[in-house]
Amino acid sequence: MPLEFDNTREHCSAVIDDVRYQSPVIEVVIITNDATHMSEAQVDGKNVPITEEEADALTVMGALDKRHHTWVQ
């Protein structure tokens, strides 16, 4: 589920189960889901799976990056 950005790229949103979650980009926190070894963006209190490209773009726009490396055994 891709993130959507407003025209100014200051807010992002995601639709999950027909509910739109929206946050200013500077309030988005990017985390690592240890179970899936993937990045997620915390948008309006909801964890949204994102690609590494989306995670990198969000950090450039001012999101807080709290990702960490995980090991797959």
Sequence and secondary structure as in RCSB ss.txt:
>XXXX:A:sequence
MPLEFDNTREHCSAVIDDVRYQSPVIEVVIITNDATHMSEAQVDGKNVPITEEEADALTVMGALDKRHHTWVQ
>XXXX:A:secstr
   EE TTSSEEEEEETTEEEEEEGGG EEEEETTTTEEEEEETTEEEEE HHHHHHHHHTT EE        
